[in-house]
Amino acid sequence: MDLDDLALRGGEDFERNYPLELAPVVLGGQTYQVLLPGGVDVSVHRAAGGYLVTVSAAANFYGPCSRCLREVVLRVTTEEEEFVPTSKEGWDEAELSPFIQDHVVDVSGLAREAVVLAVPDRILCAEECRGLCPICGKDLNQGGCECPPPDVDERWSVLKDITLDE
């Protein structure tokens, strides 16, 4: 989307919905499919000295639970704003969005970043998910297994050999 083509004057707004397909996202070594059923809403407000670009979306993440590996559908909503100055003079390059070059907005890239930033650290089927037994691999949400609990002394013996640098 080219901001210059919008020909907005101070205080004017532009809004549009873009249907987008996002490539799968890899988080923590797991691949998640991402769908944007309602597309991405983009609004542009012409302000003094530039444009305020806002991207918002509701996304569905499809992939494995971080603990038990069952298929999960995670729904996230997100909104991200970027200011685009009409002149780069006085702006440090690090302050400018990598998704906006010469007043051209990479809507797909900006939407992807916004969606990924909205995802929690761990994608879980349920907050109380018990995960898998580390010995036999049984889904502990289906009940306990016959494996003995890990030996506490064994776990601490590894830690006592670790020394901290002073």
N, C-alpha and C positions, 0 to 999 in steps of 0.2 A: 504494500500500500504506500503510494507516494504522497507525502503530506503536502507537498507543493501543488499537486494536482487538485487538492481539495479547495484551494483558494479561499481559506477561511480568514475572516477579519477578526480583530480583537473581540473576545467574548462569544464568538460563534462556536457552535458544536457540530460534530458529525458523529453518527452512530450507524453501525452496520454489524450484521451477524455473518460470520464466515464458516461454512461447513469445512471441517478439517479432519484429516486422518493423521494420527501421530504414529511414529515408528515405535516398536516395543521399547520399553525402558528396562535397563538392568540395574537392580538395586541389591547390594549384598550378594552378588553372584547369581541372583535369581532373575529370570526374565518375566516381565509383566506386560500383558497386552493392555493398551490404553484406548478407550473409546470416548468420544465426545458426542453423546447423542444429541445435544442441543447446539452443537457447534461452539464457536468462540465469539463472544460479544466484544466488539472493539468500539471505544468511544474516544474522540479526540476533542479537546477543548483548546481553543486558541487563546493563549494567555500572553501577558506582557513578556516579551523576550523569547517566546517559543511556544511549544505545544505540550500539553499534558495528554499522554496516551495511556488509556486504561484498558487492560485486557482482563476479561472474566470468563470463567467456564466452570461447568460441572463435568467431572470426569469419572469414569468407571475403570478401576484397575482390576485385571483378572490375572491371578497367578497363585502360587503356593503360600500357605501360612508359614511364617518364619519358624514356628515351633513344631507343628505336626505335619506340615507339607500338604494338608488338604487344600483343595481349590477354594479360593476366597474371591469375593467381589467386594472391593473397597470403593466407596463413593466419596469423592472429595470435591469441595467447591473452592475456588481460588479467585483472587483478584490481584493484579499487579499493575503498578503505575510507573511510568517512565517519563521524565521531563526531557524534551528535545529542544535545545536552544536553537534559535534562528541563526546565531553566529557562534562558532566554536571559540572565538576570541574570549579569553578569560576563563576558559574551562580546561581543566586537566583531562587528558585523554582517559584516565582511569575512572573519571566521574561520568563518562558518556556510556550509554548502553551499547553492548556489542551487537545488539539486535536491530540497531537503527544506524544506518550509514547514509550520509548525504540526504537526510529527510525521507529515506525509504525504510519502512518498517517491515521487518521479517516477522509477520504475524504468527507463523507456525513456530518459529524458534522462541519467540517471546511467550507464546501459549505453552509450549513444552516446558520451558523453565518454570513458569508459574505453577503448572500442574505438579511437576516433580518436587518443587519446594513445599507444596501443600501436603505431601505424603508424610505420614508419621515415620519415625525411625524404624519401627518394626510393623510389618503388616501381619495382623493376627486374625484368625477366624473368630476368636472371642478373647476378651481380656483375660479370662480365667483359663485359657488353653493350657493344658499340662504338658503338651509336647510328646516326644517319643522317648522311650527308654533308651539310654545310651548303650546298653549292653545287647538287648535282643531286638530293639527297634519297634516294639509294640506301641500302638497309639494309646497313651495313658488316659486319654479322654474316654476310651471304651472300657476302662477298668485297669486295675493294677496288673502287674506281671509277676512271675515267680523269681525274678532275679533278686539276689541279695542287695541290700542298700550299699552304696559305696562306703568303704572303710574311711572314717574320718581321719584316723592316724596316718593313713597312706597319703591323703591329700595334704596334710600339714607337714609331712616329711619333705615334700617337694618345696614347700614355702620356706622351711627353716634353713635350707641350703642357699637361699637367695640373700645376698647382702646388698645394702643400699650404699651408693657412693656418698661420701660426706663432702 
